[in-house]
Amino acid sequence: MSYLKTAPKRYFLEVMAALALMFAIVWLRQFLLHATADPALILAGKLLPVLPVVVIGVAVWRLYRHQDEFQQQIMLKSAATGGLAAMLVFMAYAPLNALGLPPFSRQIGLLILALGYILSGAIFVFLHERAVSGTRYALFRLTPLLALLLPAAYWVLSLLLPVPALSFRLGMILLAAGALLFGVYKIFIRPADI
C-alpha cells in the first residue's frame, strides 16, 4: 500500500519536470523557427511541444492507476464534470461574444478548460472533505486553492471590466508559481492523510 502514498508525490514531480521541459522546448522552438530554413527542423520545432503533453498524460494515467477505487471514481467524475462544463461554456461562447466577451482564441479556450477542471476538482474535494470532516474543515482545506485561482480570476476580470490589464504571459507565470507553491505545500509540507 506504500505506492498509494507515494503516487501523488511522484505525480507532482513528473508534472513539474514536464512543465520545465515545456518551458525549455518553447524557448528552443522559438530559436529553431527563427534560426533555420530547413523544413525538417521547422517541423520538429512545431512538434516539440507535444512531448511534454505526452509526459503529463502518462503522469496522469500513472496517478490514476495507483489510486484506490474511490479516488479513481473521484478523478473520473471530476474530469467528466470539468469537460462537460467547458463544453457548455464553449457552446455558449458565441452568443456571449455578441454581448461583449472578447473573441474566442486558444488562450481563452485553454483558460476555460483549465478553470473547468480546477473548479470541478475543487468541488469534488470539498464534497468529500465535507462528508468526512464537516464543512468548516472542508473550507479550511480549500483555502490555498483559492489563492491559486486569484491570478486567473484577475485576468478574466481585466478582460471584462475596466481594471488594469494583466497580460496573459504574466497571468500564466503567476498561476504556474501559485500551482508550484500549492503542490509543494500539499505534497511535501502538509501531506493529506490516506
Beta strands, then each sheet from edge to edge (+ up, - down):
end
